[in-house]
């Protein structure tokens, strides 16, 4: 670039400024339109991979819980002292029998929680 190039420019010529503005505006519009579409496409692609993994983990955890690998926790509350004792059972039927044994009537207040 020669030194006289900037001195010889016509200050009233705004065509380059307008062209730069229009190109910048066009790029901005393209980004605004394509960004949400790109996010939706990537989300759909990842969901097809992620969803079976989440379902498989849920099935494995449920199977482990019912097979006895993850024990069931029974919290027995002493009504006189208010102390809690935690008991663990690997068999769901034994845990339910213990709860029914503690609550002499068959009405059982159950709170499900992962222990």
C-alpha positions as CSV (number, residue, x, y, z in Angstrom):
1,X,0.0,0.0,0.0
2,X,1.4,3.3,-1.0
3,X,1.5,6.3,1.4
4,X,-0.7,8.4,-0.9
5,X,-3.5,5.8,-1.0
6,X,-5.2,7.0,2.2
7,X,-4.7,10.7,1.3
8,X,-6.3,10.3,-2.1
9,X,-9.5,8.7,-0.9
10,X,-12.8,10.6,-1.4
11,X,-14.4,11.2,2.0
12,X,-17.9,11.3,0.5
13,X,-17.5,7.8,-1.0
14,X,-19.4,5.6,1.5
15,X,-19.9,2.6,-0.7
16,X,-17.3,0.5,1.1
17,X,-18.8,1.4,4.5
18,X,-22.3,0.4,3.3
19,X,-21.0,-2.8,1.7
20,X,-19.2,-3.7,5.0
21,X,-22.3,-2.9,7.0
22,X,-24.4,-5.1,4.7
23,X,-22.0,-8.0,4.8
24,X,-21.8,-7.7,8.6
25,X,-25.6,-7.7,8.8
26,X,-25.9,-10.7,6.5
27,X,-23.4,-12.7,8.6
28,X,-25.3,-11.7,11.8
29,X,-28.6,-12.9,10.3
30,X,-27.0,-16.2,9.2
31,X,-25.6,-16.8,12.6
32,X,-28.9,-15.9,14.3
33,X,-30.8,-18.3,12.1
34,X,-28.4,-21.2,12.0
35,X,-27.4,-21.3,15.6
36,X,-30.7,-22.6,17.0
37,X,-31.0,-25.1,14.1
38,X,-27.5,-26.3,14.8
39,X,-28.3,-26.7,18.5
40,X,-31.5,-28.6,17.8
41,X,-29.7,-31.0,15.4
42,X,-26.9,-31.6,17.9
43,X,-29.4,-32.2,20.7
44,X,-31.3,-34.7,18.6
45,X,-28.1,-36.5,17.7
46,X,-26.9,-36.6,21.3
47,X,-30.3,-37.6,22.6
48,X,-30.3,-40.7,20.4
49,X,-27.0,-41.7,22.1
50,X,-27.8,-40.5,25.6
51,X,-31.3,-41.8,26.1
52,X,-30.5,-45.5,25.7
53,X,-27.5,-45.1,28.1
54,X,-29.8,-43.5,30.7
55,X,-32.4,-46.2,30.3
56,X,-29.8,-48.9,30.5
57,X,-28.4,-47.5,33.8
58,X,-31.9,-47.2,35.2
59,X,-32.7,-50.8,34.4
60,X,-29.4,-52.0,35.8
61,X,-29.9,-50.1,39.1
62,X,-33.4,-51.4,39.4
63,X,-32.3,-55.0,38.7
64,X,-29.4,-54.6,41.2
65,X,-31.9,-53.3,43.8
66,X,-34.4,-56.1,43.4
67,X,-31.7,-58.8,43.1
68,X,-30.3,-57.8,46.5
69,X,-27.0,-56.2,45.4
70,X,-28.3,-52.8,46.7
71,X,-30.0,-53.4,50.1
72,X,-33.3,-52.0,51.2
73,X,-33.1,-49.6,54.2
74,X,-35.8,-49.7,56.9
75,X,-35.8,-46.9,59.4
76,X,-37.5,-47.9,62.7
77,X,-38.5,-45.0,64.9
78,X,-39.0,-45.7,68.6
79,X,-42.2,-43.8,69.5
80,X,-41.1,-43.4,73.2
81,X,-37.5,-42.1,72.8
82,X,-37.7,-40.8,69.2
83,X,-34.5,-42.6,68.2
84,X,-34.1,-44.1,64.8
85,X,-32.4,-47.4,63.9
86,X,-31.5,-48.2,60.4
87,X,-31.8,-51.8,59.3
88,X,-30.8,-53.1,55.9
89,X,-32.4,-56.0,54.1
90,X,-31.4,-57.6,50.8
91,X,-34.8,-59.1,50.2
92,X,-37.7,-56.7,49.6
93,X,-40.2,-59.2,51.2
94,X,-38.2,-59.3,54.4
95,X,-38.1,-55.5,54.5
96,X,-41.8,-55.3,54.1
97,X,-42.4,-58.0,56.7
98,X,-40.2,-56.0,59.2
99,X,-42.2,-52.8,58.5
100,X,-45.5,-54.7,59.0
101,X,-44.1,-56.2,62.2
102,X,-43.2,-52.8,63.5
103,X,-46.5,-51.3,62.5
104,X,-49.0,-53.7,64.1
105,X,-51.8,-52.5,61.9
106,X,-51.2,-53.1,58.2
107,X,-51.2,-49.3,57.4
108,X,-47.6,-48.5,56.6
109,X,-46.3,-45.0,56.0
110,X,-43.6,-45.4,53.3
111,X,-41.0,-42.9,52.2
112,X,-39.0,-43.9,49.2
113,X,-35.4,-42.8,49.3
114,X,-32.1,-44.0,47.9
115,X,-29.8,-44.9,50.8
